Amino acid sequence: MTADIYYDPYDTDIDTAPHEVWRRMRDEAPVYRNDRYDFYALSRHADVDAASRNTKAYSSAHGTTLELLNSGADVSTGMMIFMDPPEHGRLRALVSRAFTPRRIALLHEQIRQRCRDLLDPYVGSGGFDYVTDFGAELPSRVISALLGVPASDQPHILEVINTTFHLEPGLGMTNDIAINAMFELHSYLTAQLAERRENPRDDMLTDLVHAEINEADGSKRNLTDEESANFGLLLVAAGTETVARLLGWASVLLADFPDQRQILADDPSAIPNGVEELLRFEAPSPAQGRWTTRELTLHGVTIPADSKVLLLTGSAGRDERAFANPDVLDVHRRLESHVSFGLGAHYCLGAPLARLEGRIALEETLSRFPTWEVDHDKAERLHTSTVRGYKKVPIIL
Ligand code: HEM
């Protein structure tokens, strides 16, 4: 029945235009099987929702991308995204003490100022690249401000952060240049943590030094520098490329749906819901990998224990079983829930920050540039195993 449906996340043509194959998977093969890369995929909203919440059956401890799941690599790096409850919950509760609503709220003005700095030079110009000149620049600046990277170190650290996303033809994200940048960032964060222990400041690195974790036996301890530095690296990894893709999608989709852009330009109070709708419409992180810990049967298909399963959040957002007219962008849509930030234990820790960045970025964009055209001939897509979207979106003002 499913012989003529083909999906894999490495096929760049499919990654460019996946919605038709995802629709067929939802309708005809809700438990899709790919023999070539040895994985199953769940594409319906209800199934992605249920599996995301079921960490007992769907483990993250073997990695959350197909490469990692298939590599057999040991991912016990201390990053919570690759941990299962209860260890995951203990670490998450602890870093959440540093990643507080107050800490995010403090960033509000800094995000706005960084948007102004990046966008003002283009007022009165003929156009700019919305991703390379703005969308990809903003999140790394925000993360370094969040951590508390001193202003004098920022230019170099921003370069190092960008290098961690270096892609090598044929090797993708796993290449020496990117790995060395990760090591450099790790050493830098470790040194900064030691410095904060001596000279505390009002920043997240200091909060991490002081945070206490509750152990299973009821005792308390501080985070190790290794745990704190790994958390810093996870924030960089999870909070940079995703936001850059969200903003890239926003520039393309709002040009594709100019009536919706007009609504947001006329009434900025509609922007927060507009951001949610953009996330539903094109999920920046469209596939979350899991490893089954036991045999499962779903829609009449048995998934054996120790199988790899992709939870297609990108497809779930377009599921007509969950959303009326899912292929229409409607910034006023009443969204009960979407799964583009994941769900359950691993629900995106940075969602409040991503929402804030998305909202302020669109406010500052639309107040300066209420209309634009995308130069589609020069726009470029990016293909990685973690995010989906644009590398370049030249816009004409
Ligand atoms: C539009 C932007 C973003 C999107 C679409 C996004 C999406 C996601 C998704 C789908 C997950 C769940 C992964 C899984 O279930 O395996 C996740 C987890 C996570 N995200 Fe985000 N994210 C965004 C921005 C951010 C930002 C700005 C940060 C931090 C600065 C961040 C930090 C994290 C962390 C730490 C986790 C792991 C949580 C855990 O394992 O408990 N994300 N994100």
Residues whose N, C-alpha, C, O or C-beta is under 5 A from the ligand:
A	BS01	HEM	T64 M80 I81 R92 L235 A238 G239 T242 V243 L246 P284 S285 Q288 V339 S340 F341 G342 A345 H346 Y347 C348 L349 G350 A351 L353 A354
